[in-house]
């Protein structure tokens, strides 16, 4: 099939500008040149590099190779190329050689499959001029560069920050070309506006693994506890009830807990992870597409190679240290439709605090040139925890309607008291007294007072956390002991106060 056999697909203005800028680089460096191109998720990277392939084949007479890292992307890329009139062949694992190579202008392959064929000398691409790498931030592509030292390599990614900080992209690419920003795409009407709701979460129990991100096991422990499950359900029902919602988790057990909790609450929900069969996955995604109020809870599998424009809410039920993953997850909800100008982002991992809002300006050139500086300057979990201010939910606040003031600033009280020569531990006694006061102001009997104590559990934890920072002693064992002592003393004081009120 000739590359002119189909009518050329229409590109947006910003995509045309990107195309012209890319070809200007190609004309300046027609061989042995590696260019990285950045464009946000939802900006149409596949459309752009499909048109690049068509135009490059037409103008040079040379062939193009496109590499992906996910099997789902093979057919998507192939179909897009066909829409542009580019004759192409997918190289899957069962294809060992290319006897019909001359019949195609373009080839699409997964990195591992192609690496095996090249290593075994099973394939040689005659007259190959351009190699396009989709999701170029993944480090797995690095092994292929030595096979294409005479070609142009175009890496395409939404986030030009290597998946392995020890192997920066600048080591493999000569230049970075930055496309339209998220804010500009929103303003131009190409992407939906994200409305972010952040719920502070204490992440001190999370552990960082060898990948540089939080471990699944520590995430399961945090996000699998009943409080976090209830916080997720509350956030969904407050901000996204009735909207098509995609929930991202960091562990299968957590996602399954989410499924059961939402189902028991009467919500139409399914669970999907990489253990589902291909048929199950197709059925679940078809259900999600066709069901207006559907909720889909998932684990990592839908961050790339998945496009469902009708998604109205993205819930990050996890924390991540990966800027790339942060943008990939949110990007699943950014597609614009005639009746969809906005989408909701619910952040339950302090991710917006760590990276900034999804649409915030990012200096990609600086990140590309100095990735270590960027990583080092990301706000730490400890700093976030220190700055975190607990906000009582409206439902909990309503339980203490008889109390005009419920706040107690541990840090301010500690500084004021110790500067006056007092002992720091006295502040906890004052806090216990204040908690006792608001409980007894709103309870007429001891059994209800105990319910109000339980309702204050998060407030208690927050106060003790701030106290631990004041005294520079914040181990998990110490905090657990401190909480047990606090609750014991508070219960005793409430019991005494209630007895005095009744007598």
N, C-alpha and C positions, 0 to 999 in steps of 0.2 A: 504493500500500500504506500503510495507516495505521500510525502509530508504535505502536499498541496491538495490532497483529495477531499478534505473537509473545509468548510468555511471557518475562518479563524474565529476563535472564541473571543468575545469582547472583554477587555480588561478595564479595571477602574483607572482613573487618572494617576493615583499614587502608585499603582502597580506598573503603569507605563513608565513613570519616572524612574522607578527602581530598575526596570528593564534597561532603560537607556544608560543609567549609571553603571550597571553591571557590564554592558557591552562596551562601554567606553574603557573600562578596565581591561576587558578581553582584547580590545584593539591595541591597547598600549602594551600589553604583555600577552602575546598570542600563544605562548607555550611555557612550560616549566614555571607555572604561576599558580599560587594557592590563594583564593579569596574567600573570606567568610562574610556571609550576608545575614543581617539580623532583621527580622520582622516579627511583630507580636503574633501570638496564637490568635487565629481568627482573621489574620490579615491576608490569607490566601497564598501561603508560600508554595503549595503544590501547583496552584494555577500559574504562578510566576515562573517556577522552574520548568513547567511543562511548555510554556511559551518560549522560554530560553532554549530548551531542547529543539523545538520546532525551528526557531530562527537560526540557531547555530548550525543545524544540519543543512538548512537551506542555503545559508551564506557561505559555509566552508566546505560542504560536501563530506565532512567527517562525521563519525558516529559518536553517540553519547551513551554513557553508562550511568545509571542512577542506583544508588545504594541506600538501603533502609536497614533498620535494626529490629523491626517487628514484622512478623509474617502477615498481619492484617493490612499493613501498609503496601504490600506488594500489589494486590489487586486494585486497591484504591488508586495507586499511582499509575498503574497500567491503564485503567479506565480513563483517567484524566488525560493521559498522553493520547489515547485514542480519540478523545473529544477534540484534541488539537490537531488531529490528523497525522500523528506520529506513529509509524509502524513500529511495534515494540514486542519484545519477547521476555517473559518472566523466567528467570533461572531459579528453579526450585531444586530441592535436594536430589530428586530422581533424575535430573538432567546432568549427565556427566560430561558431555561434549556438545559442541555447536556445529554440526555439519551443515545447518541451514543459516549460518551466520550472515551470509550475503543477502538474505531475504529481508533483513531487518535493519532499521536505522538506529534503533535504541534498545538497550537491554536494562532490565530491572532485576536486582538481586539483593538478597540479604547478605550481610557482612560475613557471617560464618561460612555460608555455602560458597560464596565466591572465594574466600580465603583458601578453603580446602581445594578448590579447583585450580587456583593459581599455584598453590604450593605443590600440587601433584602434576603440574604442567599439563593439565587437561584442556585448558582454554587459553587462547591468545586472541585479543581483540584487534583485528586488523583495522588500520585507519581510524583509530580511536583518538578523538581530540579533546573531549570534555568528560569529566567525571563529576557528577552531582551527588552530594552527600546530604541526605535528609536527617534532621535532628543531629546536627554535626557536633553538638556538645558532648555526645556520648564517646567515651574513651575507646570503645571497642573498634572504632574505625581506624585508629592510629596504625594498626598492624598492616593495613592495606596500602598505605602511602608509598612504600618502597616500590610497589609494582607500577606506579603511575607517575614517575618522576619527570617524564617528558610531556605530560598532558597539562591542561588547565584543570585544577580541582576547585569546585565551587561548593563550599560547605554552607548549608542553610539551617538557621536555628532562630528560635525566639529569644534565647538567652545565651549569648556567647561567653559562657563560663563553663569550663571543663568539668565533667563529672568527677574527675580526679584532680584535685587542686595541685598535686605534685607534678602534673603533666599539663600545663596551661596550653590553651589553643594557640597562643602567639608562637609557640614552638613549631607549629605545623602550618600556620597560615601567614602569608606575607602581609595581608591587609584585612581590615574590617570595614565593611560598608554598612552603615546604619540606615534602616528604612524608616517609615513613618512611625511615630510614637503611638502608644495606646490612646493618650489624650487627644491627639490629632485625629485618630480614626474614629473616636467617639464623636468629636465635634463635627466631623465630616459625614456622620450618619452611617458609618460602615460597621461599627461595633456598638453593642448596647452599653449603657452606663451601669457600672456596678455600684450598688449601695451596700456598704459594709457595716455589719453589726458585730462588734468584738465583745467577747465575754472573757474576762480575765481568768486565767487558769494557772495555778501554781505548778511549775514544771520541775521543781527541785528533785523529784524522784526519778526523772528521766535520765537514762544513760546514753552516752554517745558511743557508737560502734566504730569499727575499722573503716566504714564507708564515709565517716564524718557526719552521719545523720543519726537520729535517735534510734535505738534498738527496738525491734518489734516487741521483745519480751518486756522491757520497761514501759513501753507504750500500752501494751495489753494490761499491765498492772494498773496504770493510771486511768486509762479510758474505759477499762472494764469494771471499775468500781461503781457502786450503785449511785453515788452522788453525781458522778460525771454522766452516767446514763440519764439520770433525771434532768441534769442541766441541759443536755442535748435535746431531750424531748420538749422541755420548757422553751428553749430557744426556737425550735422548729414551730411550735404551736403559737408562739408570740409573733414571729417574723415571717413565717412561710406557710402557714396552714392553708391547705388547698392548692398550693403551687407545686408544679412538677419539680421534684427535688432530687439532687444527686449528692450522696454523702460519701466522703472519702475517709477511710480509716487506715491505720497502720498495721492492723493485725486481723486475721480471719476470725478469731474468737470474739474480738470486740464487735466486728461487723455482724456476726450472728446474734450477739446480745442485742445490738441495735434493732435487728430484724424482729426479734421476739418482743422487745419492749414496745416498739411502734405498733406491731400487730395487736398486742393486747390492749393498746390505747385506741384501737379501731381504725388505724391508718392503713391504706393499701400499699404494701411494701414488699419488695423482693430483695434477696441477697445474691451477690455475684462475686466470685473470686476465681483465681486461676486453676482451681481444681474442678470447676464446672466443665462439662464436655462442650465441644463446639456446638452441638445441637441445642444443649441447654442454654448456652450463651446467646445463640440466635433467638431462641424463644423468649428469653427474658428481655433482651433488648427490643424485640418487636412489641412485647407487652408494654415496655416503658415508653416506646414511641407512640403507641395508640391510646394510652391511658392518661387522661387529662391531669389527675391529681396524684399520679404515681410517685412513689418514693423508692429510690434504688440505693441500697447501701453496698459499698464495694471496697475492694482492697487493691489499690495501685493499678489494676488492670485497665482502667479507662482513662488514664492520664494522657496517652497518645493513641492515635489510630482510631479514635472514637469521635463521632460528630453527630450530635442530636440537638439541632437548633432550638427545639421547643423547651429545653431546660430553663426553668425560671429561678431556681435557687441552687447555689453551691454551698454545701456545709463542709468545712474543714474540721472534721472530728479527730484531729491529730495536729501535732506540732512537727515542723520540719526545719532543718537548717539549710535546705536546698532552695535557693532562689528559683532555680529552674522548675522544680516540682511545684513550688508555690504558684508560679505563673501557669504551668500546665493545668493544674487542678482548676483554678479560677477560669481559665480560658475556655473550659468546657461549657460555661454558661454565657459566654460573651457574644454568641451569634445573634445578629439582629434579624427580626422579622417585622412584617408590616404592623403587627399588633404587639410587638415586643421592643420597647425602647430602653427598658431597664431590666436588670436582674439583681437578685439578692445574694449577698455573700455573708455567711455566718461563720465567724472565725472563733474556734474553740481551742486555739493553740498559740495565742499571742503572736501569730505569724505577721499580721499587719503591723504590729508594734516592732517586730524584728526587721522587716523588709520595707515597710512603708505600704501605703495603699496600692492596690493593683495598678491603678492608673497613674501613680506618681511618676514624675520624671526620673529617668535613670541615665547616667552617663556611661553608656555601653563602651565607648572608646576607652575611657579610663579603666573600666573593669577588665576589658580585653588586654590592655597594656600592663595593668598592675593588679592582677587578680588576688594576690596575697594581701595587699593593702585593703582591698574591699572586704575580704573574709575577716581580717583582724579587726576591722572597724564596725562589724555588725554588733549590735547591742547584745550583751550576754544575758543568759537566763537569770543569773544572779542579780544583775542590775535591774532587769525588768521586774523581778520579784520584789526588790527593795522599793521600787517606785510604784508598785501595784497598790491601788487603793480599793478596798472592798466596798462594793455598793450593794446594799440590801435590795432584794427584789421587791416590787410593789406588793406582791402577795404577802411576803414576810413582814414588810413594813406595816401593812394593814392590821396585823395581829397585835401591834403595839400602838394602836390609834390613840390611846389615852396618854401617851408620852410625847410631849412636844419636842424633846431632844433625845436622840438615841445614839449619836456619834460620840466617840471617845478617841482622841488622837494620842495614841500611845507614845509616838516619837516626840511630839511637842511636850506632852506631860512629863516624859522622862527627862528631857533636856532642862525643862523649867525646874523640876524637883531636884535633880542632881547639882545643878548650878547653884542652887540655894543651900547646898550642903546635905541634902537628904539622901537616903539609900534608894538605889534603883528598883529594888524588889518591892518597895512600897507602892510603886505604880500599879503593880498587879493587884494589890489589895484594893486600890481605888477603882480599878477596872471591874473587879468582882462586885464591889459595892454598887457601882453604876448599873451593871447588868442585873443585879438583884432588884434595884429600884424600878427599872422598866418592866421587869417581870411582875413584880407585886402591884404595879400600877394597872396592870391589865389582866390579872388573874384573881378570881374570887375564891378559888379552892386549890389545894396543893396539887391535885392530879393534873389540872390544866396548867399550873405553873411549870410542871415537869415537861409538858408539851412545848411550852414557850422556850424552855431551856434548850430543848432539842432543835427548835427552830433557829436558835442563835449559834448553832454549832460552827457555821462558816465564819461568822463574825468573831467568835472566840479564836478560831484557828488563825484568822488574819491578825488579830491583836497580838497573839503570842508570837507569830512570825516576825512582826515588827519589833517586838520586845527582844527577840533573839538577835536581831540585827544591832540593836542598841548595845547589847552586851557582848557582841561578837561571838556568839555561841549558838550555832544553828544546826547541829547534827540532828538526824531524824530521831534517834533514840531520846535525845534530850527534849525535843519538841513533843514527842509522845508522852514522856514523863510529865512535862510541864502542863500539857493539856489535861491529863488525868488528875493532877493536883488541883488545877483550876476548877474543873468540873466538880470535884469532890467538895471543895470549899464553897463553891457557888451553891451547890445543893444544900449544904448545911445552913448557909446564910438565908436562903430562900425559905427553908423549913422553919427556921427560927422566926423569920419575919412574918410568915403566914400564921404561925401559932399566936404571935403577939397581936396580929390583926383580928383574929377570931376571938381572943379573950377580952 
